[in-house]
Amino acid sequence: MSKAFVREDSGDEDDDAPEGAARLPRGTKNYMTPAGFERLRAELRHLLRVERPKVVEVVAWAAGNGDRSENGDYLYGKKRLREIDRRIRFLNKRLEAAEVVDPAQQRNRDRVFFGATVTYARESGEENTITIVGIDEADLDKGQVSWISPIARALLKAQEGDEVTLRTPAGTESIEVVAIRYPDAP
């Protein structure tokens, strides 16, 4: 068989990653909070138990209607099924590689580690607060940044009062750690 028709495994664990999704650096663990892990697991369950069966039913019904080449329900259903299957593969890979870290169990609370909520001051005096979470949990609108982001990497292991250098594409900036908080243990 011609190699043109054989899909070779590229070895990239994120081949099924949705466009724009953060890629996990090779050789690193997929750190995740318990809440983030549960959200991904719930999404996977929903896709497997609700979404996919509905689409399979529509595709089966549409296929029974005859000519599939101009059957919109069939064509759209097959496309949607491929999207769902791609997301299921992605979620399975991310969950299998997940290392759940509960920030409430952090013992060394005077330093910035995964799960910390950090308030820092910029050179301009402006203060920002972020929470360091897993790459699949990051949501800048909620102040949640990935542990692989430049700001999180700059802050890791810093203590209150420390000044760290933040390197971004726009240049470098000195920021000061004002406060570090972790969720309380249950």
C-alpha positions as YAML, in Angstrom:
chain: A
units: angstrom
residues:
- id: 1
  name: MET
  ca: [0.00, 0.00, 0.00]
- id: 2
  name: SER
  ca: [1.24, 3.48, -0.80]
- id: 3
  name: LYS
  ca: [2.55, 5.48, 2.16]
- id: 4
  name: ALA
  ca: [0.30, 8.32, 1.04]
- id: 5
  name: PHE
  ca: [-2.66, 6.38, 2.38]
- id: 6
  name: VAL
  ca: [-1.15, 5.21, 5.64]
- id: 7
  name: ARG
  ca: [-1.44, 7.48, 8.64]
- id: 8
  name: GLU
  ca: [1.79, 7.32, 10.54]
- id: 9
  name: ASP
  ca: [1.81, 8.20, 14.20]
- id: 10
  name: SER
  ca: [3.65, 11.49, 14.55]
- id: 11
  name: GLY
  ca: [4.35, 10.73, 18.18]
- id: 12
  name: ASP
  ca: [2.70, 13.98, 19.24]
- id: 13
  name: GLU
  ca: [0.38, 13.23, 22.12]
- id: 14
  name: ASP
  ca: [-1.73, 16.28, 21.29]
- id: 15
  name: ASP
  ca: [-2.61, 15.34, 17.68]
- id: 16
  name: ASP
  ca: [-6.29, 15.44, 18.64]
- id: 17
  name: ALA
  ca: [-5.98, 18.78, 20.45]
- id: 18
  name: PRO
  ca: [-8.60, 21.31, 19.43]
- id: 19
  name: GLU
  ca: [-7.31, 24.27, 17.48]
- id: 20
  name: GLY
  ca: [-5.98, 26.89, 19.86]
- id: 21
  name: ALA
  ca: [-5.65, 24.44, 22.76]
- id: 22
  name: ALA
  ca: [-2.50, 24.70, 24.81]
- id: 23
  name: ARG
  ca: [-0.02, 21.96, 24.04]
- id: 24
  name: LEU
  ca: [1.60, 20.04, 26.85]
- id: 25
  name: PRO
  ca: [5.39, 20.33, 26.62]
- id: 26
  name: ARG
  ca: [7.07, 17.00, 25.88]
- id: 27
  name: GLY
  ca: [8.22, 15.12, 28.92]
- id: 28
  name: THR
  ca: [6.15, 17.12, 31.39]
- id: 29
  name: LYS
  ca: [3.31, 15.97, 33.55]
- id: 30
  name: ASN
  ca: [-0.23, 17.21, 33.00]
- id: 31
  name: TYR
  ca: [-0.80, 18.84, 36.38]
- id: 32
  name: MET
  ca: [-4.44, 19.48, 37.16]
- id: 33
  name: THR
  ca: [-6.51, 20.54, 40.14]
- id: 34
  name: PRO
  ca: [-9.15, 18.07, 41.39]
- id: 35
  name: ALA
  ca: [-11.90, 20.41, 40.09]
- id: 36
  name: GLY
  ca: [-10.28, 20.64, 36.65]
- id: 37
  name: PHE
  ca: [-9.88, 16.87, 36.47]
- id: 38
  name: GLU
  ca: [-13.53, 16.39, 37.38]
- id: 39
  name: ARG
  ca: [-14.67, 18.93, 34.74]
- id: 40
  name: LEU
  ca: [-12.78, 17.07, 32.01]
- id: 41
  name: ARG
  ca: [-14.12, 13.73, 33.24]
- id: 42
  name: ALA
  ca: [-17.68, 15.10, 33.26]
- id: 43
  name: GLU
  ca: [-17.26, 16.41, 29.70]
- id: 44
  name: LEU
  ca: [-15.98, 13.01, 28.57]
- id: 45
  name: ARG
  ca: [-18.90, 11.21, 30.23]
- id: 46
  name: HIS
  ca: [-21.37, 13.64, 28.60]
- id: 47
  name: LEU
  ca: [-19.85, 13.10, 25.16]
- id: 48
  name: LEU
  ca: [-19.89, 9.30, 25.55]
- id: 49
  name: ARG
  ca: [-23.33, 8.94, 27.14]
- id: 50
  name: VAL
  ca: [-25.35, 11.79, 25.63]
- id: 51
  name: GLU
  ca: [-23.84, 13.57, 22.60]
- id: 52
  name: ARG
  ca: [-22.37, 10.65, 20.68]
- id: 53
  name: PRO
  ca: [-25.42, 8.36, 20.99]
- id: 54
  name: LYS
  ca: [-27.70, 11.18, 19.76]
- id: 55
  name: VAL
  ca: [-25.53, 11.86, 16.72]
- id: 56
  name: VAL
  ca: [-25.18, 8.12, 15.95]
- id: 57
  name: GLU
  ca: [-28.97, 7.85, 16.01]
- id: 58
  name: VAL
  ca: [-29.36, 10.78, 13.59]
- id: 59
  name: VAL
  ca: [-26.69, 9.38, 11.25]
- id: 60
  name: ALA
  ca: [-28.32, 5.94, 11.27]
- id: 61
  name: TRP
  ca: [-31.72, 7.47, 10.50]
- id: 62
  name: ALA
  ca: [-30.26, 9.66, 7.73]
- id: 63
  name: ALA
  ca: [-28.36, 6.73, 6.22]
- id: 64
  name: GLY
  ca: [-31.64, 4.85, 5.92]
- id: 65
  name: ASN
  ca: [-33.08, 7.63, 3.77]
- id: 66
  name: GLY
  ca: [-31.17, 6.59, 0.68]
- id: 67
  name: ASP
  ca: [-28.73, 8.76, -1.29]
- id: 68
  name: ARG
  ca: [-26.06, 9.86, 1.18]
- id: 69
  name: SER
  ca: [-24.17, 12.17, -1.18]
- id: 70
  name: GLU
  ca: [-26.75, 14.96, -0.88]
- id: 71
  name: ASN
  ca: [-28.17, 14.07, 2.51]
- id: 72
  name: GLY
  ca: [-27.40, 17.04, 4.78]
- id: 73
  name: ASP
  ca: [-28.35, 15.23, 7.99]
- id: 74
  name: TYR
  ca: [-26.04, 12.36, 7.12]
- id: 75
  name: LEU
  ca: [-23.10, 14.55, 6.01]
- id: 76
  name: TYR
  ca: [-23.37, 16.92, 8.97]
- id: 77
  name: GLY
  ca: [-23.89, 14.01, 11.37]
- id: 78
  name: LYS
  ca: [-20.77, 12.23, 10.14]
- id: 79
  name: LYS
  ca: [-18.76, 15.45, 10.47]
- id: 80
  name: ARG
  ca: [-20.08, 16.04, 13.99]
- id: 81
  name: LEU
  ca: [-19.31, 12.43, 14.90]
- id: 82
  name: ARG
  ca: [-15.68, 12.90, 13.80]
- id: 83
  name: GLU
  ca: [-15.47, 16.07, 15.94]
- id: 84
  name: ILE
  ca: [-16.89, 14.26, 18.97]
- id: 85
  name: ASP
  ca: [-14.56, 11.29, 18.49]
- id: 86
  name: ARG
  ca: [-11.55, 13.63, 18.19]
- id: 87
  name: ARG
  ca: [-12.54, 15.39, 21.43]
- id: 88
  name: ILE
  ca: [-13.04, 12.04, 23.18]
- id: 89
  name: ARG
  ca: [-9.54, 10.91, 22.15]
- id: 90
  name: PHE
  ca: [-8.09, 14.23, 23.33]
- id: 91
  name: LEU
  ca: [-9.86, 14.07, 26.69]
- id: 92
  name: ASN
  ca: [-8.84, 10.43, 27.22]
- id: 93
  name: LYS
  ca: [-5.18, 11.30, 26.56]
- id: 94
  name: ARG
  ca: [-5.27, 14.33, 28.85]
- id: 95
  name: LEU
  ca: [-7.00, 12.42, 31.66]
- id: 96
  name: GLU
  ca: [-4.62, 9.45, 31.36]
- id: 97
  name: ALA
  ca: [-1.62, 11.80, 31.60]
- id: 98
  name: ALA
  ca: [-3.15, 13.85, 34.41]
- id: 99
  name: GLU
  ca: [-1.42, 14.23, 37.72]
- id: 100
  name: VAL
  ca: [-3.99, 15.63, 40.12]
- id: 101
  name: VAL
  ca: [-2.50, 18.09, 42.59]
- id: 102
  name: ASP
  ca: [-4.73, 19.40, 45.37]
- id: 103
  name: PRO
  ca: [-3.58, 22.95, 46.22]
- id: 104
  name: ALA
  ca: [-5.33, 22.68, 49.60]
- id: 105
  name: GLN
  ca: [-2.79, 20.00, 50.58]
- id: 106
  name: GLN
  ca: [0.21, 22.26, 49.87]
- id: 107
  name: ARG
  ca: [2.42, 22.27, 52.94]
- id: 108
  name: ASN
  ca: [4.88, 24.98, 51.93]
- id: 109
  name: ARG
  ca: [2.40, 27.86, 51.79]
- id: 110
  name: ASP
  ca: [4.94, 30.65, 51.92]
- id: 111
  name: ARG
  ca: [6.15, 29.97, 48.37]
- id: 112
  name: VAL
  ca: [4.37, 30.00, 45.00]
- id: 113
  name: PHE
  ca: [3.57, 26.53, 43.68]
- id: 114
  name: PHE
  ca: [0.87, 24.96, 41.53]
- id: 115
  name: GLY
  ca: [-2.59, 26.01, 42.75]
- id: 116
  name: ALA
  ca: [-1.45, 29.19, 44.47]
- id: 117
  name: THR
  ca: [-3.42, 32.42, 44.14]
- id: 118
  name: VAL
  ca: [-0.83, 35.15, 43.82]
- id: 119
  name: THR
  ca: [-1.20, 38.92, 44.01]
- id: 120
  name: TYR
  ca: [1.70, 40.73, 42.39]
- id: 121
  name: ALA
  ca: [2.57, 44.36, 41.70]
- id: 122
  name: ARG
  ca: [3.87, 45.61, 38.38]
- id: 123
  name: GLU
  ca: [6.48, 48.35, 38.06]
- id: 124
  name: SER
  ca: [3.62, 50.79, 37.41]
- id: 125
  name: GLY
  ca: [2.15, 49.97, 40.83]
- id: 126
  name: GLU
  ca: [-0.83, 48.13, 39.34]
- id: 127
  name: GLU
  ca: [-1.72, 44.96, 41.26]
- id: 128
  name: ASN
  ca: [-3.00, 41.78, 39.62]
- id: 129
  name: THR
  ca: [-4.19, 38.51, 41.12]
- id: 130
  name: ILE
  ca: [-3.88, 35.16, 39.35]
- id: 131
  name: THR
  ca: [-4.35, 31.50, 40.24]
- id: 132
  name: ILE
  ca: [-1.91, 28.97, 38.79]
- id: 133
  name: VAL
  ca: [-3.81, 25.98, 37.35]
- id: 134
  name: GLY
  ca: [-3.42, 23.21, 34.75]
- id: 135
  name: ILE
  ca: [-3.22, 24.00, 31.05]
- id: 136
  name: ASP
  ca: [-6.72, 22.64, 30.43]
- id: 137
  name: GLU
  ca: [-8.14, 24.83, 33.22]
- id: 138
  name: ALA
  ca: [-6.62, 28.19, 32.29]
- id: 139
  name: ASP
  ca: [-9.15, 30.99, 31.86]
- id: 140
  name: LEU
  ca: [-7.66, 34.47, 31.78]
- id: 141
  name: ASP
  ca: [-11.08, 36.09, 32.26]
- id: 142
  name: LYS
  ca: [-11.26, 34.36, 35.65]
- id: 143
  name: GLY
  ca: [-7.64, 35.12, 36.51]
- id: 144
  name: GLN
  ca: [-6.58, 31.49, 36.04]
- id: 145
  name: VAL
  ca: [-3.28, 31.00, 34.23]
- id: 146
  name: SER
  ca: [-1.54, 27.83, 33.14]
- id: 147
  name: TRP
  ca: [1.46, 26.68, 35.13]
- id: 148
  name: ILE
  ca: [3.48, 26.80, 31.88]
- id: 149
  name: SER
  ca: [2.63, 30.45, 31.17]
- id: 150
  name: PRO
  ca: [5.43, 33.03, 31.41]
- id: 151
  name: ILE
  ca: [3.87, 34.71, 34.47]
- id: 152
  name: ALA
  ca: [3.47, 31.42, 36.35]
- id: 153
  name: ARG
  ca: [7.01, 30.30, 35.50]
- id: 154
  name: ALA
  ca: [8.38, 33.63, 36.72]
- id: 155
  name: LEU
  ca: [6.46, 33.39, 40.00]
- id: 156
  name: LEU
  ca: [7.15, 29.71, 40.82]
- id: 157
  name: LYS
  ca: [9.01, 29.28, 44.12]
- id: 158
  name: ALA
  ca: [8.90, 33.01, 44.89]
- id: 159
  name: GLN
  ca: [7.94, 34.28, 48.36]
- id: 160
  name: GLU
  ca: [6.03, 37.39, 49.46]
- id: 161
  name: GLY
  ca: [8.24, 40.42, 48.95]
- id: 162
  name: ASP
  ca: [10.37, 38.76, 46.25]
- id: 163
  name: GLU
  ca: [10.95, 40.58, 42.99]
- id: 164
  name: VAL
  ca: [11.03, 38.35, 39.93]
- id: 165
  name: THR
  ca: [11.70, 39.03, 36.28]
- id: 166
  name: LEU
  ca: [8.84, 38.39, 33.90]
- id: 167
  name: ARG
  ca: [10.00, 37.67, 30.35]
- id: 168
  name: THR
  ca: [7.40, 38.18, 27.64]
- id: 169
  name: PRO
  ca: [7.55, 38.76, 23.89]
- id: 170
  name: ALA
  ca: [7.16, 42.48, 24.69]
- id: 171
  name: GLY
  ca: [10.30, 42.45, 26.84]
- id: 172
  name: THR
  ca: [11.18, 42.01, 30.50]
- id: 173
  name: GLU
  ca: [9.50, 43.50, 33.52]
- id: 174
  name: SER
  ca: [10.19, 43.29, 37.23]
- id: 175
  name: ILE
  ca: [7.19, 42.27, 39.37]
- id: 176
  name: GLU
  ca: [6.89, 41.94, 43.14]
- id: 177
  name: VAL
  ca: [4.99, 39.20, 44.94]
- id: 178
  name: VAL
  ca: [2.52, 40.90, 47.29]
- id: 179
  name: ALA
  ca: [0.50, 37.94, 48.63]
- id: 180
  name: ILE
  ca: [0.26, 34.14, 48.27]
- id: 181
  name: ARG
  ca: [-2.87, 32.17, 49.16]
- id: 182
  name: TYR
  ca: [-3.89, 28.54, 48.91]
- id: 183
  name: PRO
  ca: [-7.36, 27.07, 49.39]
- id: 184
  name: ASP
  ca: [-8.01, 25.74, 52.89]
- id: 185
  name: ALA
  ca: [-7.82, 21.99, 53.39]
- id: 186
  name: PRO
  ca: [-11.22, 20.33, 53.67]
...
